Amino acid sequence: MIYVTRKAHFSAAHRLYNPTFSDERNEATFDKCNNPRGHGHNYTIEVTVAGIPDPLTGYVIDLKKLSALMEEYIIDKVDHKHLNYDVPELRGVIPTAENIALVFWQILEPKIIDGKLYSIKIFESDNNFVEYKGEPVGKTMRYDLIENNLNVSF
């Protein structure tokens, strides 16, 4: 098996906040990341595809195609956006790096036809990153605020 990785960058704001928590509990849980106006990161995403190289091209996946998929379905949607409000796929999700990786997996996995999506890494900073390899992790809790009524779904 060969593993091919493409890296990209985006800048985005987010707020870590659980609407079912009190203000005090949000502050204790998320600290500075709970700033009501949000805060920003310069993120790095690494997408790894695994497979056997095509004997005619030598590619597991053409990196130009992988780059184009990442640009169209991820970067163009999140770069210079507020993840809580501007990205429909993340609306109602606490945009931790963990949840961002899960959502990006759901977006990209069906689009990759050469090879198989192996992992997504989200670097929130030089010191903090998460990696998701598609294993079941239960359901991501979604919070949808509709007309001031809180609906929690799994």
N, C-alpha and C positions, 0 to 999 in steps of 0.2 A: 504494500500500500504506500502511495506517495501522498504527502500533505502539502498543499499549496496555500499560501496565505497572502491576502491583500490587505493593506493598511490604508485608512483614510482618517481625516480629521474633521471635526465640526465644533462649533461654539454654540452653547445653548444655556439658557437659564432654567432653573426649576426651583420648586419649593417642596420640601419634604414635610408633609402635613397629613394627618389622619383626621377627617372631619368627625369621627366618632369619639375622638379623644378630647379631653378638656384642654384649654390653653396651657395649663400647667403641665399636663402630661405630654403634649406636643413639644413644649420647650424642653422638658427633661429627656425626652426620647431623641429628638432631632437636633437640639441645641441650635447652633448658628444656621444650620440648614433649614430651619423653620422660619426664617425671615419672611414676614408677610408679603414683601415685594419680590421675594425670590433672590437668588444669587446665581452666578454663572460659573461655567467650567469650560475649559478647552479640552474636549474629549478626543480620544483616539479609539477607533474601532478596528479590530483585526478579525477578518473572516477567513476561516480555514476550510478548504474543501479537500476531501480525501477521495482517492480513486486510483485506477490503473491508467497509465498514460495510453492515449490513442496511438496505435502503431503508425498511423499515417501522419500525425502531427507531432507526436511526442508530448502533447498536453494532456493533463488531467482535466483542466479547464483553461480556456483562453483567458489570461488575466485581463485583457481588454474587455471581455464580456463580463467578467466578475466585477471589474471596476464600474462598468456601466450600470449593472444591476444595483450595486451599492449606492451609486450616485442617484439613480432614479428613484429607488424605493426607500432609501434611508436618508442620505445626506441632504438631498434637495428638500426633504420634508422637515428636517430638524435643525439645519444650520441657521444660526442667528434667530432662533425661535424660543419661545417660552414653552417648555415641554408640558406643563400642566394645562395650558390653554390653547396653544397653537397647533398641536399635533393630535389629530383625531384618534389615532391608534393608542395614544397614551392618556387620553382624557378619561378621568375616573380612576387612574392607576397612580399610586404613589411612585413617582419617577426616581426610585433608587437605581443604582447601576445594575442591581440584580434584575429588577423588573424591566429596565430598558433592554437588557440582553435577551430576556424571554420574549418580549414583544418583537424585537428585531429578528429573532429566530423565526417566529411565526410569519413574519413578512417575507423573509428571504428563502426559507426552506423550500416552499413549493416552486420558487422561481429558478432554482438551480437544477438543471437537467444533465449537465456534464459533471460526473462525480457526485458526491454526496456531501451535504453540509456537515462538517465535523465539529466546528466550534466557532463561537463568537466571543471575543474578548472586548470588554468595554473598560477603557482606562479613564477614570475620572480625574486623575492627577498622575504625576510620576510615581507616587507612592501607593495609590489605591486602584485596583482593578478587579473585575470579576470575569469569570469564564463560564460559559454555558455550553454543554455538549448535547443538548436535546433530551436528556433524561427526564422522565416524569418527575415533577416537583409539586404535584397537587395543582390546584387552581389558583390563579392570581385573583386576589380580591379586587373588585372594581367598585368604586364609589361614584355614583352618579347623582349629582345634585340637580333635581328637576323642580323648579318653582318652589324652592326652599324646603322641599320634602327630601329627606335622605333615604335613598334606596340602596341597600347593600346587596350585591349579588356575587355569586362565586362561579 
